[in-house]
Amino acid sequence: MSSPDGSDPPGQKPDAGVYPKSRLPEGWRSELATTRMPIEFKRRTDQDPFDDTHWPEGVESVAQEREANRGLTIRSATEIFLRQHRCFVFSLVIFNRFARIIRWDRSGALVTERFNYTLEPNKMCEFLWRFGRMSAAQQGCDPSVVEVEEGFPDYVLMQDKAKPPPPPRRSEGENIEDYKKRNEIKNIEDYKREYFVRSLASGWLRYKTPLHTSHQKKTRSFLICKPYYFVYGDIGRGTRGYVAIDCDTEQFVWLKDVWRVDLPGMEKEGDILKKLNDRNVRNIPTVVCHGDILGQRTVTQDYTDTGEDDPDTMDPLKAHCHYRLVEYEIGQALEEFSDGYDLVSVIVDCLIAHHDAYKAGILHRDISAGNILIITTIEDGEVCQHGLLNDWELAKELPNPDTPEAQISARQPNRTGTWLFLSAASLQDKYKEIVLQDDLESFFHVLLYNAIQYLRSNCRDVRTFIQRFFEAAMIENGEYICGSAKRTAMKWGEIELPTGSLLEFHFNVPDDTAGPSSDPSSGADGLPNNATPASFNSARSGIPHPINIIFTKLPKWFAAYYRHVGLTRDELSRDPSSASQAGTFAQVEKPSAYEYDDDVSSSSGEDSDVERPASKIAKYATKLDTHRAMIRLLRRTQKKEMWPSNDKVDILED
């Protein structure tokens, strides 16, 4: 029996575990970083996490205590997947005189029937005997990584790279301001080192990760420890992101470790990015190397029959293949933006990336807050920040416009993307093919998600707003669909608070006013280049924020789009082959409050009680046929309005 190691999260420890002789834990503590197989003990037979009586329909018991015990078993496997480099995990559950053996991989879990080990001791004894004689790889460990032990050169390199760089020496006769600026530029990328330092956490082993790439015909190695970013869960892609050291250059890079879905037509993310890099798409990551880890593929899906020919009844389990991707850029989280102006600028940069990729024939299809990063660079001796559109794993090539009859077939029989930021239409229908308008709406939701948390507004219960607008779901015919708050906002073109008031942002700053400091210009392709923030200060409180213009106009464009496509949910066939590629909302029946004024300098206008002509609705719906109108709205709002420079507040401050 065991007690938790201080590095293990509370409530996650297994009751016991199997360890290699060389890594036995000290005392009675458990170590999720080194255990080869977790073991759970329960006193009573009715504490079995599973139930054989309903097989083959399923073995997941809905009894409360059994469900809780199943959750503990899942969490133990999940923690091992997170803390170790695993292809699969065995676990053993013992309840009174009965036991079950479970094999987990990123596709799902294989569970034995329960057996009485007192009456059939050979089953338990043979399993433990065989498990004890397996190699580490046969027990589920990833043989492609090698532990970095203290005292070895790679360990020393990791320690050296974690040290802060010495300040540059001031040159003789150098102006103090020039010296400070040079020092700032030298340390501008020090956040990468700080991220790496955080990864060298207690209780986490260090590893050397080789990656063989067929196109480069060489093996490159990278040093990693604790993931900087991870998706928590026992099944699925299990994405982990590391600030790694490239052993060739000894520079920091970003390493993404993921179990990608291995289905026909699913391109590797590195191949997609390489295409986009070759086509000079702006504001996206640069590929260092990438490739599948040979021989590492899930097997659970091969043992199941989940109704693959009838995806309405159950989503089939999907095969996953182990894959690694290394990128030059290491971004900061979007929430690190300095003020509202910079938030909008980062979104615009990523819209430009999306525009370039779309022009190159590729649609991203997974716009989320986690996939939009901030990159700090030095340009002409000045520190600059830009947006970077990351995570192209779910991107898809667009159909050839010269063959109108061609359709994009669904590669996965369920939704693609992140629930919080998916368009209302795609949440309404999980078979809907993602189109440009869906991704543009996702950009809007990312902007709103960050603004509501970090900018002042009349929303006094931000947590409730986030739950209702972004996280909520409704159940219809046994399926999760869009929550009412997001659906209503996109239907009527207004963002309503739980109190019934419309959302409005404001700011409070001291005296000293100033106007725009520069005028952004347009690029050769008609898309505007980066602008410099305008500043605005005032002694007044509750001044309307210029970002209100964006949150007033964009919802009305999306509402016009949904009204223009004009399809009701009842008109949609549940056959995925005939699912709509457009919106899925009921036809609007009451007069709509659309604004048709194209002057972005005015933040609002009087809502008309008279329904506008269909041609007007079509006109505003077609603003979303390309990226240009949305980019121009954001940029022109930045250009024409006075933006506060100190409008960001601590998360959920109000």
N, C-alpha and C positions, 0 to 999 in steps of 0.2 A: 504494500500500500504506500501511498505517497502524499506529500504535501507540496504545494506549488513552489517552484523557483520564483524568486522575486521578479524575474524578467517576464514571467508568464502572466497573461491577463487574469484577473480574478474570475472564478467561475468557469474557467476553461480547462482545468486540469483533469486528466483521466485518473481513475482510481489506481491504476497500475500501468505498467508498460514494459515492453521488451526492448532492451538496449544492447548494442554491441559491447563486448567485453572492454574494449579500449575507451568507451565513452560512458561508463557507468556513472550515474548521478551521485553526488555526494550526499550522505545521510539518507533521509527519506523523501527528499524533494523530487518532483517530476521536472523533466526538461523537455519541452515540446520541440526544441531545436535539435535534439539528438535521438528521441525515441523512435524506434522502428515500427512499433505497433502499439497503439493505445488499447487498454482493457478497461471495460466498465463493469462494475459489480452492482447488482440489485438483489434485495432480499427476497422479494416475492415474485411468484410466477406472473401475476397480473401486471408487473412492471415491465414486461416485454415491450420494447419500442415498436414492435411490428405485430401483425395479426394475420395468421395463415388462413383464417376461416373464409375470407372473401377472395382468395386466389381463384382464377387468374385476373379478376378485375383489379386487384391491388392488394398490397400488404400494409399500407399505412393506416394504422388504427387512429380513430378520431377521439378516443377516450383521452380526457385531459391529461392524466398522469403519464399515459403511454406517449402521448404527443410531446410532453415536456422531456421525457427521457430520450425520445428520438432526437429532439433538438440538441441535447447535451452530446449525443453521439456524433451528430453532424458537426457541431462546433469543434469538437476535438479533431476531427478529420480536416476541417477548414483551417484551423490553426497550424496543423502540420504542413498542409499545402502552402500556407503563407510563409512559415518560418524555415522550411526546408526546400530543397530542390527535388521535387518528386514527380514521377510519372503516374504513380498510383499509390494507394495506402490500404493496407489491411487493418481491420480492427476486429476486436473480439468483445461480444457482449454476453455476460453471464448473469442469469436471473434465476435464483434458487437452484434447482437441479437441471435447468435448461440453458442452452447457449445458442448463439448464432455467430456466424462468421460473415463479415462484410468486406467487399472489395470496392473501393472508391476510385473513380477517375473523373476527368473533366466532362465526361458525357453523362455520368450518373453513377448508380451504385448497384452492385449485384449482392443480393442477400440470400443466404441459405435458409431452408426451412429450419425451424427450431428443432433441436434434438436433445434428448435426455442423456447427458454425458455420464450419469451414474449407471445407466442401463447399456449405453453404447460408448464406453470409454475409448474404444479404438478410434472413433472419429476425432475426438479432441486430441488424443495422444499422437495420432499420425499427423494431424495438421501442425501441432507444435513441433514435432520432431522434424518435419519437412521444412517448416519456416526457419528453424534454428540452423539448418544446414544450407539455406539459400545464400547466394551472394547478395551484396547490398543492392545491386541492380534488380535481382529477382524479387527482393523484398519491396521494391518500388522506388528506390533512390535513382536519381538522374545521374548516369555514369559520365555525362558530358562535362560535368563541373568537378573541380578539384578544390578541396579545402586548403586555404592559405593559413599555415600555422605560424605562430609567433617565432620571430627570430630569422625567418627565411627572407630572401631578398624582396619578394613581392609584398610581404608584410611590412618591411621597412619602407618600401616605396609608398605604401598607403599611409603610413605614419608621417612621412615627409610631406606628402601632398596635403595633409590635413593642417600643417602648420601655416600660420599667416605669413604672407610674404613681407620681407623687410621694406620699410619706406625708402623711396628713391632718395639719393643724396642730392642736396641742393648744389647746383653748379655755381661756380664763382661768378659773382655779379648778377646772378639770376634774380629777377623781380620776385618778391614774395608771393604775389598773386599768380604769377606764371608757375611758380613752384607748386602752389596749392592745386592749381588746375591740373598740372602734370601728375601729381599724386592722386587726384581724384580719378583721372583717366586710367592710371595704372591699376587702381583698385576697383574699377567699375564692374568687373566680372567676378569680384570676390564672393558674390552670393553663391556662385557655383561651388566654391570651396566650402562655404558654410553649409550648403546642402549636403556635401559629402561628409563633413564632420558629423552632422546629425545622424548619418547612416551608420557610423561606427559605434553603434549602441551596445550596451551591455546585454549579454544573453544571445547575441546574434553572431553567427559564424561568418567568417570571411571566405570568399570563394574566388577562384580564377575560372573564367567562363570562356572557353574557346568557341570560335564560330568559324566554320568552314563555309566559304562561299564559292560556288562553282564558277560564277562569272569572273571572279578575281583569281581563282585557282590558287588560293592560299588560305591559311588559317590565321586568324587574328584573335588575340586574347584580351580579355577585359577583367578588371578587378572590381568586385562589388561586395556589399555587405547587406545592410537592411534596405528594403525598397523605400524610396522616397514617396512613391505613389503605389497604391494597390487597390484592386477591386475585391472586396471581401465576399467569399462564397466558396462552397465546396464543388460546385459544378459550373460550367460555362467557360468563358475564355480565361478567367483567372489572371487578368492583366496585372503585371508588376512592372514598375518603372524605376530604374536605378540611375543615380549619378555615378558613373563608372570612370575608371582610369583606363585609357587606351594604352596597352603595354608597348605598342610601337612608338607612339608619340609622347607618352606620359602626360597627355592632356585629358581634361575632363570631357566626357561625352555623355549622351543619353542612351541608355540601353533599355529597350522594351522587351520583356519576356512575356509571351502570351501563347495560349493554346487556341490557335485560330480555327475557325470552322472549316472543315475540309469537305467541301461539296463541289460538284461540277460548276464551273463558271466563277468560282470565288478566287479572285486574284490575290496574290500576296501583297501586303501593304507596301513593301519595299519596291516591288515592281511598279505599282501605281505611282509612288513618289518619284521613281527614276524617270518614268514617262513625263511627269509634270516638271521635274528638274530640267530634263532635256528640252522641254518646250518653254523654258524661262518663265514659268508661273511664279508670281511674286508671293512673298510672305508665307512660305511653306518650309518645312524642314528639308535639310540636305542629307541624303543618304550616305553613310559611311560604308556599311555593309549589311547584309541580311541573309537569312536562309533558314530552312527547316532543319530541325535536329533529326537526323536520319534514324528511322526505326521507332520514333516516339509518337505513337498514335493511340487514341483511346480504343477500347474494345467493348465497353458496355453496350453500345448501340448494336453490336453484332449478335447479342443474346436476347434481344427484345423484339416483340412484334407489337408496335404501338399504333397500328392503323395508319401507316404511311400513305396509303391510297385514299384515305378519308381524313384530311387534316382538320375537318370541322370537329371530329370527335376527340382528337388528342394530338398534340404536337409531337411528331416523331423525335426520338433522341437523335442528336447529330454527332457525327464523327468530328473529333478535334485533333489537330496535329500541332506538335510543339514547334514554336517559331521564335526567332529572335531578330530584332531590328535595331541597328545602331545609327544614331543621328548626331550631326555636329552640334546642333543648337540645343541648349538647355534653357528652357523658358521659365519664367516666374508665373505663378497662378494669376488668373485674371483679377482676383480679388485684391491683388497688390497694387491696383491702379491708384494713382495719386489724387485725382479729382475727377469730377464728372466729365470735364472736357476730355481728359485722357481716356476715360472709359469709352466714350463715343469714338475717339480716334482709333483705339484698338479694334473696336467692332468694325469700323470702316476698313481698316487694313485687312481684316479677315474677310470682309465682303469682297474686297478687291481680289484676294486670293481665290475665293469661291468663283468670282466672275471669270478670272483667267482660266481656272480649271474647267469651268463649264464651257468656255469657248474652245478649250482643247478636247471637249467631248467626255468629261468626267464629272459626275455629281457626287458630292461628299456624303450626304444622307445620314450624318450623325453629328449635327451641330449641337454642341452643349457647352456649358461653362467650363468644364474640364478640358475641352478640346481647343480652347482659345487661350493662348499664352501671351505673355509680354516678354519681348526680347530687348535687351539693352545693348547698344552698339556705339561705336565711335565713328562719327562722320565729319570729315573736315575739322578734326580737332574738337568737336562738340559731342557731348553725351546725348544720345537720342534713344527713344523707346518706340518700338513698333509692335504691332500685333502679329502673331504667328498662328496660322490655322493648322492644327495638328490632328493626328489620329485619322488616317485615311483608310483604315482597315475595312470599313463597310462601304467604301466608295464604289461606284458602279459606272461602267461605260454607257454613254447614252446611245440610243439607236441611231443608225445612219439616217439622216434626214432625206437622203435620196431614195430611200425605200420606205414609203409611208406605211406599208402594210406590216412592217416589222414592229414587234412589240418586245419590251423587256420582260422576260419571264421572271417570276419570283424565284430567288435562289434559296430563301429560307421561308418556311411556312408560318411565320409569325412576324410581329413588328420588328422593324429595324430602328435602332436609335435609343436615346435616353428618355425615359418617361416624362421627366419634369419639363423637357424642352421640345418634345414632339409637337407637331402641329395638331390643332384640335381635330382636323379631318382624319389624320392618320390614327389618332387615338380612338376615334369613332369606329374605324374599320381596320382591323389588323391585317387585312389582305390588300389594302390600298397600296398601289405603287407610289413610292415617294417621287415627287416632282419638284421643280424649282421653287414653286410657291411654298411648299412645305418647309424647305430649308430656309427660305427668307423669313418665314414665320418663326422658325426656331431661333434665328438671330435676334428677332424681336424679343422672344421670351428670355433669352440670355441677358439682353440689355435690361429688361424689366427686373429679372431676378436679382441682379447686382445692384441696380438703382434702389430698389425697395429696401435693401439691407444696409446700404452705405450712404445714401443721400437722404436728407430730411424730407418728410412728407406729412400729409395729414392722416396717414395710417398709423394708429396708435397701438395696433396689435399685429406686428409684422409676422410673428410666428403663425398666427391663425391665417393671415393672408397667404403665406407661402404654402401652408397645408391645403387651403381651399383651392388656390389657383394652380399650383404646380404639382402637388403630390396627390391630390384627391382623385378618386376613380368611382365610377358607378358600375353596377352590374346589370347587364341586359342579356337575357337568354343564356345565362351562365358565363358571359364574357365580360371582362373589364373594358370599360369605355371611358371616354373623356369625362372629367369632372364638370359639374355645372358652371363653376365660376369661369373657367377658361372658355368653355363652349359659349356662354352668354356674352363674354367680352368680344369674341370673334364674330358672333352673330350680329351684335348691335353696334359694334365699333366703339365701345366705351368700357373703361376699366372701373368696375364698381367695388367699393370696399364692403366688408361685412356689415358696416353701419348703414349702407345704402347710399353714401356719398360717393362722388366720383374722385378717383385718385388725383392728387395734385402735389407736386414737389415744390419746395421752397428752400431758402437759405437765409441765414443770419450772419452778418459780418460787420466789422467796425467801419468807421469812416475812411475816406480816401478813394475816390472813384477814378477809373481809367478806362479808356476805350480799347478796342482791338489793337493788338500789337503788330499784327501782320495780316496780309491778305493772301489766302491760299490761291494757287493757280491750278489750272487743269493740265493733265498730262496729254501726251500726243494722242492717246486713244479716247480722249474725252472724259476720262475718269480723273477726279481731282487728286492732286498730290497732297502730302501732309501739310496741315496748317499749324500755326503756332497759337496757343491759347490766348483768348482775350481775357482780360481780368476785369472784375467789377466789384467794388466794395461800397457799402452803404451802412449808415447807422440804423436804418430801418430794419425791423424784424419781419420775418415771414414774407420776404420778397419772392414772388413767383420765379421758379427756376426755369431757365430757357429750355431745359430738357422736356418741359411740358409740351412744347410744340411737337416733339417727336412722338410722345405718348398720346397726343390728341389726334394726330393725323394718321399714323401708321395703322392703328386698329380700324379706322374707317376704310382704309384701303383694303385690308383683309376682309372686312365685312362686305365691301363691294364685290370682292372676288368671290366669296362664298355665295353671295346672292346671285352673282352673274352665272356661276356654274349651275345653280338652281336645282340640284338634285336632292331629293329627300332620302332619308335612310331606308324607308320602306321600299323605295324604287330599286335599291341595290340588291342584286342577286347574291346569295351567300356562296355561290360557286366562285372560288377565287379566280378562275380563268376569266370571269366576266366582271370582276370587281372594278369599281370606278377608279379612274386615275385623277379624278377631280375631287371637289368637296363633297361632303355628305350631310349637310345640314338641311333642316326643313326650310321650305320657302318662307321668306319673311312676309308676315301678314300685316304688320302695323307700319305706319310711315316711319322711314328711316332718317336718322339725324346725320346724314353725310354732309361733309363740307366739300365744295367743289372749287373753292378758291385755291389757286396754285401758289399764292404768295406765302412763303414759309416764314415771313417776318412777323405775321400775326399769329398768335398762339391759339386763338379760338374765334369762333364766329357764332352767330345766333343759329341754333338748330331750327330747321324748318319743319313745320307740321305737315307740309305738303310733300307727298312722295315725288321724288325726282324722276325724270324720264329714264327709261331703260338705257338709252344711249349714254346718259351721264354716268350711270352705274358701270356700264361697260367701259367707259373711258377711264374711270378710276380703277377698275379691276385690272385693266391692261397695264397699269403702272407696275404690276408685279410680274409681267411677262419677261422682264429683264431685270438686271441689278441696278441699272442706271438711276431710276427714279429714287430708289431707297438710299443709294449712296449720296445722291445730290441733296436730298432732303436733310440728311445728317450733316453733310458738309456745309450747306448753305445756312443751316441753323447755327453751326459753329461760327460761321463767318459774320453773320448779320447781328447776332445777339451778344449781349454782355454776359460773359461766363465768370462765375466766382472761382477763385483759385484755392479756396479753403473750405469746400463744401462737403468733403468726405467726413463721415462720423464713424465712431466705433460701431461694429455690427450690432444691430438690434438695440442701439443706445436708447431709443425712445420707447 
